[in-house]
Amino acid sequence: MCCVFRDALLQTSVGTSDSLTSCSLSISWNQSDHFPLISGISTHRTRIKSMFYHAYNSYLDNAFPYDELRPLTCDGQDTWGSFSLTLIDALDTLLVLGNQTEFQRVASILQDTVDFDIDVNASVFETNIRVVGGLLSAHLLAGRAGMELEPGWPCSGPLLRMAAEAARRLIPAFQTPTGMPYGTVNLLHGVSPTETPVTCTAGVGTFILEFATLSRLTGDPTFEDVARRALTALWKTRSDIGLVGNHIDVLSKKWVAQDAGIGAGVDSYFEYLVKGAILLQDEELLNMFHAYDAAIQNYTRFDDWYLWVQMHKGTVSMPIFQSLEAFWPGLQSLLGNLDSAVRTFQNYYSVWRQFGGLPEFYSIPQGYTVDKREGYPLRPELIESAMYLFRATGDHTYLQLGLDALESIEKVSRTPCGYASVKDLRDHQLDNRMESFFLAETIKYLYLLFDPTHFLHGGGMEGDGSWEEGGEGGQCVLGAGGFIFNTEAHPLDPAALYCCSRHSKERQELRDALLSLSHPKKKAGSQSKPADERAGEPPQSQSESIALKPGEKKTLPTLSCPVQPFSARLSVLGQVFSDNS
């Protein structure tokens, strides 16, 4: 998330939280006797579905085609660009909950109604994670949803073309001397001459998942290239002690806000280095993260809390915890750092138990909310970490957090028209807004927490349709597990990227091979015929140019035998590869 913040806090001492004890399925949390026992997780999944449809139907009935629902006044508003954003963000959640029929209907509606050729100033960051990410995820799940697929899917399809079109509208923002993007772009006219060059760190470094996915599915390298250029430029701006600040000038590369931490304005940059490394099998991205993590652990971690420090000196500037930081234990679990992840989660969970939600800012020394940051907009991050940690440990503590969240949201935030953000956790005042991430992330992670055998976790038995075919001739195995969630909880299938990039590479290698055989290299010292002598010669056909002449020896094209489909192995020079090749 991008946001400008700087609350003056004088205290710098750090407190510790009480440790948690694991809860079993038959034991209630001793400080929440009014909460029901954790009994059957299928019952909780049913309740979570009910929550989703109450919010989703309220949006359709009262707010569509606006971006968001206003649950207190039962109407809608545009917030991030007039895309019917909640519908895009909620699309893959429909399939996660098993509703193929509505997924198909909404996918068709979006194709007919969403237009990116509009005179609207849009957040580059938010449009990418919500719109591009949501459309890509829906495209990759379309086969599982029973939609009619184009030949060659997932390397083609209408939702993929929509995602590519949305991303192309963002490309002008990256056309800066540094390669780091502006924060806002006009979808019709590009970047305004008056646009501020200051944007947050996450707004520079949160594109590699969506843009690399686009490039590898479509074969257009532009998207991945600009995302990598931005990452490289940002990497080069880190301080001597290995930290990055919060806001940067994308033209001059000067740090405008020099607070270093893992929360608002920075969070998803670190997330995308780890997830990008996994999705793309990219060691360079992982090395970047490890370098940052060493500095983060050295300068910002105190008693398993993470504070904000001055990026050049490492001195504490803000001893606060932000709700957006709650993604960190889940990210740590992906790297196998479970002991640290568990202890940090316990600290964050203690804040949840104190308020029944996570305030945007929490003063660690004071043990209380920060002035004007007392709200809870139904964010998903702590639930997200609970999902990852439950998968990694099987500890029922994380199910208890899920039940706490379910009960709290139902009790405090439910209105006749959906679920309202909490304006102040101290007295449960509500705000007239339901952000699209409530349906995209909060509900999805909550449901997946209580469904450990879901296909997104790699669940399913042989023969039950838990995987699917894709690519040219159905030669790729898709949907077999290992999905990577973008920062808006839109799942991406690494197998699809490999499938499409492999086919693209094969086609290019075959074209190169045929071209090289059609135009053999001249021997040293030989001279090409002048153009006027060649003019009278009949053109060679392709079949003549690649036919072997008596005594002529050709060099085999550099094709990688193990990954070639069998048909391709037979198509070049009639060469058949045996098992011993």
VOGU-3710 file (C-alpha; in Angstrom, 3 decimals, decimal comma):
1> mccvfrdall> 0,000/0,000/0,000  1,135/3,539/-0,763  0,468/6,223/1,776  2,264/9,212/3,204  2,644/9,075/6,960  4,725/10,631/9,721  3,289/10,648/13,225  5,560/12,157/15,845  6,114/9,697/18,665  8,532/10,668/21,402
11> qtsvgtsdsl> 8,834/7,335/23,155  11,419/4,926/21,798  11,350/2,121/24,334  9,876/-1,170/23,190  7,554/-3,438/25,104  6,968/-7,137/24,734  3,737/-9,025/24,314  2,445/-11,978/26,222  3,094/-15,215/24,413  0,188/-17,161/23,012
21> tscslsiswn> -0,683/-20,709/23,759  -1,857/-23,077/21,073  -5,575/-23,759/20,945  -7,008/-27,107/19,978  -10,245/-27,600/18,088  -12,066/-28,392/21,317  -10,746/-25,552/23,506  -12,098/-22,030/23,447  -9,823/-19,015/23,826  -9,737/-18,245/27,544
31> qsdhfplisg> -10,239/-14,473/27,042  -13,116/-14,891/24,615  -15,587/-17,194/26,288  -18,393/-15,469/24,421  -16,939/-16,758/21,153  -18,152/-20,189/20,036  -15,837/-23,176/20,191  -13,860/-24,137/17,122  -15,797/-27,227/16,188  -16,261/-28,092/12,515
41> isthrtriks> -14,359/-26,058/9,981  -16,968/-26,821/7,312  -19,464/-24,846/9,391  -17,117/-21,879/9,398  -16,665/-22,097/5,634  -20,437/-21,910/5,241  -20,553/-18,793/7,428  -17,734/-17,181/5,449  -19,577/-17,864/2,193  -22,626/-16,201/3,697
51> mfyhaynsyl> -20,522/-13,155/4,570  -19,190/-12,977/1,024  -22,605/-13,126/-0,616  -24,070/-10,551/1,748  -21,320/-8,114/0,726  -21,243/-9,159/-2,929  -25,003/-8,976/-3,483  -25,119/-5,645/-1,671  -22,534/-4,303/-4,108  -24,459/-5,590/-7,133
61> dnafpydelr> -27,788/-4,293/-5,866  -26,625/-0,884/-4,665  -23,264/0,090/-6,157  -22,551/-1,566/-9,517  -21,091/-0,275/-11,879  -19,235/2,014/-9,444  -15,898/0,878/-8,028  -17,005/0,417/-4,435  -20,013/-0,004/-2,189  -20,860/2,600/0,449
71> pltcdgqdtw> -22,519/0,312/2,997  -23,998/2,960/5,309  -25,863/4,848/2,580  -26,443/1,833/0,307  -24,965/3,412/-2,809  -21,693/3,385/-4,730  -18,668/5,515/-5,529  -15,699/5,474/-7,892  -12,375/5,414/-6,096  -9,521/3,974/-8,136
81> gsfsltlida> -10,533/4,666/-11,723  -14,134/3,737/-12,591  -13,500/0,075/-13,482  -16,326/-1,609/-11,535  -13,364/-2,474/-9,362  -15,118/-4,561/-6,731  -16,470/-6,860/-9,443  -12,987/-7,396/-10,933  -11,445/-7,909/-7,510  -14,135/-10,390/-6,430
91> ldtllvlgnq> -14,150/-12,451/-9,624  -11,613/-15,107/-8,638  -13,077/-15,275/-5,118  -16,285/-16,539/-6,705  -14,393/-19,510/-8,069  -12,505/-20,037/-4,801  -15,923/-20,428/-3,176  -16,968/-22,843/-5,936  -19,410/-20,659/-7,863  -18,614/-21,389/-11,512
101> tefqrvasil> -21,917/-20,071/-12,859  -21,508/-16,585/-11,410  -17,826/-16,529/-12,383  -18,797/-17,149/-16,013  -21,557/-14,533/-15,913  -19,325/-11,837/-14,391  -16,431/-12,606/-16,740  -18,799/-12,038/-19,655  -20,148/-8,808/-18,149  -16,643/-7,420/-17,638
111> qdtvdfdidv> -15,673/-8,169/-21,219  -18,726/-6,257/-22,439  -18,640/-3,274/-20,082  -15,116/-2,433/-18,888  -13,318/0,158/-21,016  -9,777/1,348/-20,307  -9,854/3,993/-23,041  -11,124/6,634/-20,634  -9,997/10,048/-19,469  -9,332/9,006/-15,865
121> nasvfetnir> -6,333/9,538/-13,609  -5,589/6,149/-12,088  -3,167/4,878/-9,467  -0,506/2,865/-11,287  0,044/0,665/-8,236  -3,617/-0,008/-7,411  -4,613/-0,567/-11,040  -1,863/-3,117/-11,379  -2,534/-5,183/-8,274  -6,329/-5,026/-8,425
131> vvggllsahl> -7,255/-4,777/-12,112  -4,340/-6,374/-13,964  -3,857/-8,940/-11,197  -7,556/-9,716/-10,946  -7,983/-10,203/-14,699  -4,850/-12,349/-14,971  -5,967/-14,587/-12,140  -9,460/-14,956/-13,593  -7,935/-15,780/-16,981  -5,760/-18,510/-15,471
141> lagragmele> -8,724/-19,956/-13,553  -11,099/-19,827/-16,529  -10,527/-23,464/-17,417  -11,394/-24,616/-13,915  -14,482/-22,409/-14,071  -15,805/-24,311/-17,083  -15,525/-21,415/-19,515  -15,087/-22,007/-23,229  -11,371/-21,621/-23,870  -9,562/-20,365/-26,945
151> pgwpcsgpll> -7,134/-22,755/-28,647  -3,762/-22,411/-26,975  -5,143/-21,202/-23,633  -3,649/-20,022/-21,270  -1,439/-18,262/-23,829  -4,497/-16,485/-25,252  -7,967/-15,480/-24,139  -10,248/-12,434/-23,730  -9,449/-11,830/-20,054  -5,729/-11,993/-20,840
161> rmaaeaarrl> -6,199/-9,379/-23,562  -8,080/-7,171/-21,106  -5,259/-7,489/-18,579  -2,696/-6,625/-21,247  -4,715/-3,601/-22,344  -4,966/-2,331/-18,768  -1,216/-2,801/-18,290  -0,407/-0,977/-21,538  -2,228/2,049/-20,164  0,232/2,027/-17,263
171> ipafqtptgm> 3,411/1,784/-19,373  3,727/5,583/-19,938  4,259/5,981/-16,192  7,531/4,026/-16,498  8,954/6,334/-19,154  11,218/8,232/-16,765  15,003/8,748/-16,779  15,330/6,236/-13,948  12,767/3,678/-15,096  10,896/4,103/-11,834
181> pygtvnllhg> 7,213/4,873/-12,496  5,104/7,856/-11,576  2,385/7,112/-9,063  -0,521/8,230/-11,261  -1,222/8,043/-14,977  -4,108/9,195/-17,135  -5,406/6,138/-18,956  -6,146/8,133/-22,089  -3,452/10,818/-22,191  -0,538/9,363/-20,209
191> vsptetpvtc> 1,308/11,164/-17,419  0,208/14,737/-16,750  2,948/17,389/-17,028  1,988/18,488/-13,510  2,196/14,990/-11,990  4,329/14,773/-8,858  7,476/12,662/-9,255  7,259/11,505/-5,632  5,880/8,027/-5,080  6,198/5,312/-2,480
201> tagvgtfile> 8,681/2,466/-2,585  5,945/-0,119/-3,043  4,652/1,933/-5,980  7,990/1,341/-7,709  8,681/-2,272/-6,767  5,287/-4,010/-6,966  4,962/-4,992/-10,626  7,149/-8,009/-11,339  4,466/-10,635/-10,602  1,764/-9,233/-12,866
211> fatlsrltgd> 4,042/-7,817/-15,561  6,245/-10,909/-15,857  3,119/-13,066/-16,001  1,776/-10,908/-18,827  5,031/-11,049/-20,755  5,375/-14,791/-20,466  1,774/-15,517/-21,351  1,641/-13,135/-24,327  5,238/-13,269/-25,548  5,551/-9,480/-25,284
221> ptfedvarra> 8,668/-8,720/-23,188  7,762/-5,048/-22,667  5,914/-5,570/-19,397  8,571/-7,646/-17,666  11,328/-5,378/-18,985  9,876/-2,213/-17,422  9,176/-3,980/-14,120  12,743/-5,264/-13,922  14,207/-1,886/-14,843  12,244/-0,291/-11,997
231> ltalwktrsd> 13,428/-2,969/-9,565  17,044/-2,492/-10,615  16,827/1,284/-10,226  15,263/0,960/-6,785  17,887/-1,562/-5,676  20,643/0,920/-6,529  19,151/3,580/-4,240  19,488/1,637/-0,975  21,502/3,266/1,786  24,994/2,336/2,930
241> iglvgnhidv> 23,462/0,185/5,665  21,219/-1,620/3,155  17,823/0,004/3,781  15,332/1,841/1,593  13,101/4,716/2,601  9,393/5,222/2,222  8,943/7,743/-0,617  11,288/8,555/-3,476  11,519/11,080/-6,324  11,422/8,910/-9,458
251> lskkwvaqda> 13,205/11,553/-11,546  16,116/12,433/-9,269  16,258/9,186/-7,199  16,348/11,303/-4,039  14,613/9,912/-0,967  11,834/12,220/0,174  10,748/10,134/3,187  13,695/8,342/4,787  11,814/6,128/7,248  12,722/2,468/6,681
261> gigagvdsyf> 10,421/-0,339/7,741  8,247/-3,181/6,451  4,853/-1,443/6,526  2,878/1,128/4,549  4,613/2,420/1,457  7,220/-0,369/1,431  5,505/-3,676/2,268  4,695/-5,204/-1,113  8,136/-4,364/-2,517  9,668/-6,951/-0,213
271> eylvkgaill> 6,743/-9,298/-0,810  7,291/-9,210/-4,576  11,006/-9,924/-4,330  10,215/-13,188/-2,525  7,164/-14,173/-4,542  8,801/-13,080/-7,799  11,754/-15,320/-6,984  9,381/-18,252/-6,448  7,120/-17,575/-9,432  9,967/-16,978/-11,878
281> qdeellnmfh> 12,608/-19,177/-10,218  14,766/-16,049/-10,146  17,791/-16,222/-7,865  18,631/-12,538/-8,335  15,341/-11,416/-6,793  15,849/-13,739/-3,849  19,366/-12,431/-3,301  17,996/-8,885/-3,258  15,502/-9,827/-0,572  18,079/-11,643/1,558
291> aydaaiqnyt> 20,276/-8,544/1,483  17,374/-6,372/2,598  16,271/-8,892/5,209  19,717/-8,894/6,816  19,504/-5,112/7,242  15,881/-5,293/8,420  16,716/-7,879/11,083  19,778/-5,902/12,173  18,285/-2,417/12,395  14,480/-2,587/12,694
301> rfddwylwvq> 13,696/-5,744/14,706  13,241/-5,400/18,461  11,732/-8,199/20,561  10,084/-9,629/17,425  8,463/-6,290/16,592  9,611/-4,320/13,555  10,039/-0,576/14,094  10,685/2,289/11,706  14,236/3,605/11,573  16,171/6,303/9,723
311> mhkgtvsmpi> 17,387/4,611/6,537  20,949/5,993/6,706  21,601/5,837/10,440  19,413/2,986/11,667  18,122/5,056/14,591  14,493/4,527/15,631  12,211/7,154/14,105  8,760/5,637/14,779  8,311/2,843/17,356  4,970/1,790/15,912
321> fqsleafwpg> 3,325/-1,277/14,437  1,135/-0,804/11,374  -1,610/-3,198/10,364  -0,072/-3,564/6,906  3,026/-5,107/8,498  0,992/-8,163/9,473  1,802/-9,788/6,116  5,392/-10,308/7,308  4,967/-13,579/9,291  3,309/-15,162/6,254
331> lqsllgnlds> 6,139/-14,024/4,008  8,702/-15,347/6,475  6,962/-18,724/6,439  7,486/-18,943/2,656  11,215/-18,699/3,346  11,142/-21,286/6,134  11,809/-18,788/8,938  9,053/-20,251/11,102  10,393/-19,534/14,587  10,712/-15,825/13,879
341> avrtfqnyys> 7,395/-15,768/12,029  5,518/-17,397/14,910  6,893/-14,998/17,520  6,086/-11,928/15,421  2,591/-13,257/14,705  2,025/-13,633/18,440  2,847/-9,948/18,938  0,434/-8,912/16,210  -2,287/-11,250/17,452  -2,006/-9,667/20,914
351> vwrqfgglpe> -2,979/-6,335/19,316  -5,954/-7,975/17,616  -7,139/-9,417/20,922  -6,865/-5,991/22,547  -9,135/-4,274/20,010  -10,969/-6,951/18,030  -9,079/-5,826/14,917  -5,792/-4,228/13,931  -5,647/-0,426/14,151  -3,818/1,204/11,277
361> fysipqgytv> -1,066/2,402/13,663  -0,277/1,023/17,127  2,256/2,587/19,507  4,387/-0,238/20,866  5,732/1,700/23,900  2,284/3,004/24,864  0,442/-0,202/24,009  -2,365/1,744/22,379  -3,609/3,232/19,130  -2,016/6,268/17,504
371> dkregyplrp> -4,072/9,452/17,159  -6,019/9,594/13,873  -4,931/6,052/12,989  -7,458/4,117/15,085  -9,389/2,651/12,187  -9,602/-0,889/10,787  -10,696/-0,975/7,124  -11,207/-4,770/7,239  -7,655/-5,466/6,084  -6,576/-9,067/5,376
381> eliesamylf> -2,898/-9,153/6,354  -3,106/-10,917/9,735  -5,570/-13,466/8,333  -3,213/-13,965/5,390  -0,323/-14,753/7,736  -2,556/-17,076/9,746  -3,364/-19,020/6,564  0,316/-19,471/5,691  1,339/-20,369/9,233  -1,487/-22,867/9,699
391> ratgdhtylq> -0,409/-24,544/6,464  3,183/-24,625/7,706  2,614/-25,709/11,318  -0,877/-27,173/11,739  -1,155/-25,130/14,957  -4,804/-24,424/15,776  -3,879/-20,999/17,157  -4,238/-19,743/13,604  -7,714/-21,215/13,234  -8,644/-19,396/16,432
401> lgldalesie> -7,504/-16,102/14,899  -9,686/-16,883/11,900  -12,680/-17,477/14,126  -11,927/-14,300/16,071  -11,865/-12,343/12,812  -15,097/-13,901/11,586  -16,939/-13,092/14,811  -15,508/-9,585/15,122  -16,316/-8,550/11,551  -19,822/-9,947/11,824
411> kvsrtpcgya> -20,497/-8,239/15,141  -18,952/-4,840/14,454  -18,967/-4,247/10,688  -22,076/-5,900/9,275  -24,734/-3,503/8,002  -27,928/-4,115/6,015  -25,920/-3,203/2,884  -22,655/-5,102/3,309  -19,714/-4,581/5,677  -18,397/-1,186/6,709
421> svkdlrdhql> -14,847/-0,220/7,577  -14,294/0,519/11,258  -13,492/4,184/11,700  -12,380/3,806/15,318  -11,696/0,501/17,061  -12,053/2,113/20,470  -15,779/2,743/20,128  -16,585/0,835/16,932  -17,664/3,849/14,910  -18,109/2,860/11,263
431> dnrmesffla> -16,960/4,467/8,026  -19,085/4,547/4,873  -16,752/2,418/2,768  -16,218/-1,218/1,835  -12,940/-1,498/-0,035  -12,717/-4,020/-2,850  -9,965/-5,917/-1,032  -12,540/-7,098/1,520  -13,931/-9,474/-1,122  -10,628/-10,042/-2,934
441> etikylyllf> -8,439/-10,728/0,099  -10,059/-10,767/3,536  -12,867/-13,178/2,686  -10,645/-15,285/0,424  -7,853/-15,771/2,968  -10,396/-16,429/5,707  -12,055/-19,116/3,606  -8,744/-20,695/2,589  -7,609/-20,744/6,218  -10,541/-23,086/6,955
451> dpthflhggg> -10,095/-25,153/3,765  -6,615/-26,714/3,908  -7,439/-29,156/1,070  -8,517/-26,444/-1,386  -7,094/-26,705/-4,905  -5,183/-23,454/-4,380  -3,269/-25,268/-1,633  -2,548/-28,153/-3,997  -5,370/-30,289/-2,625  -7,315/-32,883/-4,549
461> megdgsweeg> -6,989/-36,549/-5,411  -5,979/-38,204/-8,675  -8,844/-38,289/-11,115  -10,983/-35,607/-9,479  -10,093/-32,899/-11,964  -7,628/-31,199/-9,644  -5,378/-30,356/-12,596  -6,028/-29,459/-16,208  -4,425/-29,424/-19,624  -3,290/-26,308/-21,417
471> geggqcvlga> -1,092/-24,939/-24,160  -0,807/-26,035/-27,741  -2,221/-29,516/-28,081  -2,867/-29,770/-24,350  0,778/-30,560/-23,646  1,021/-28,573/-20,399  -0,182/-29,563/-16,942  -1,812/-26,602/-15,201  -3,490/-25,992/-11,862  -1,668/-28,765/-10,030
481> ggfifnteah> -0,690/-26,548/-7,090  1,951/-24,031/-6,127  -0,125/-20,939/-6,843  1,462/-17,598/-5,970  -0,831/-14,886/-4,587  -0,186/-11,318/-5,664  -0,507/-8,641/-3,000  -4,253/-8,397/-3,684  -4,620/-12,188/-3,152  -5,069/-12,962/-6,844
491> pldpaalycc> -3,548/-16,433/-7,446  -1,136/-16,951/-10,350  -0,153/-20,375/-11,676  3,610/-20,697/-12,362  2,942/-23,642/-14,670  1,062/-21,368/-17,070  4,050/-19,041/-17,383  6,335/-21,950/-18,145  3,849/-23,422/-20,598  3,469/-20,286/-22,690
501> srhskerqel> 7,101/-19,169/-22,559  8,184/-22,676/-23,548  5,941/-22,702/-26,595  7,086/-19,204/-27,520  10,721/-20,252/-27,200  10,138/-23,386/-29,259  8,508/-21,415/-32,043  11,332/-18,886/-32,062  14,005/-21,590/-32,062  12,286/-23,355/-34,928
511> rdallslshp> 12,004/-20,113/-36,912  15,660/-19,338/-36,245  16,682/-22,824/-37,264  14,746/-22,700/-40,512  16,057/-19,247/-41,314  19,649/-20,299/-40,671  19,193/-23,303/-42,921  17,522/-21,207/-45,604  20,469/-18,784/-45,566  23,584/-20,886/-44,836
521> kkkagsqskp> 26,689/-19,066/-43,755  29,217/-18,317/-46,510  32,623/-19,943/-46,381  35,496/-17,701/-45,384  36,750/-15,677/-48,326  33,687/-16,321/-50,457  31,962/-13,396/-52,074  28,272/-12,870/-52,441  27,052/-12,333/-55,953  26,327/-8,753/-56,855
531> aderageppq> 22,689/-7,804/-56,722  22,466/-7,446/-60,491  23,738/-11,030/-60,998  21,284/-12,397/-58,422  18,396/-10,545/-59,965  18,087/-12,993/-62,818  18,111/-16,056/-60,615  14,806/-17,663/-59,601  14,082/-17,380/-55,892  14,691/-20,489/-53,843
541> sqsesialkp> 11,680/-22,059/-52,285  11,819/-23,000/-48,602  11,883/-26,699/-49,448  14,838/-26,239/-51,796  16,760/-24,100/-49,306  16,696/-26,632/-46,471  17,147/-29,820/-48,542  20,452/-31,603/-47,990  22,575/-31,811/-51,149  24,839/-34,773/-51,854
551> gekktlptls> 27,913/-34,582/-49,659  26,685/-31,494/-47,792  26,743/-31,633/-43,998  24,516/-29,422/-41,894  24,911/-28,484/-38,248  21,904/-29,515/-36,197  19,942/-26,615/-34,703  20,501/-25,933/-31,038  17,248/-27,351/-29,726  17,015/-28,691/-26,214
561> cpvqpfsarl> 15,889/-32,275/-26,647  14,335/-33,021/-23,221  11,688/-30,284/-23,396  10,683/-30,547/-27,042  7,248/-31,932/-27,808  7,519/-35,094/-29,896  5,988/-33,434/-32,947  8,674/-30,754/-32,902  11,373/-33,402/-32,701  10,189/-34,815/-35,998
571> svlgqvfsdn> 9,784/-31,479/-37,741  13,362/-30,307/-38,168  15,393/-32,008/-40,907  13,453/-35,202/-40,349  15,680/-35,903/-37,351  14,287/-38,414/-34,873  15,652/-38,250/-31,330  16,116/-41,575/-29,632  16,327/-42,170/-25,896  20,095/-42,124/-26,233
581> s> 20,238/-38,770/-28,017
//
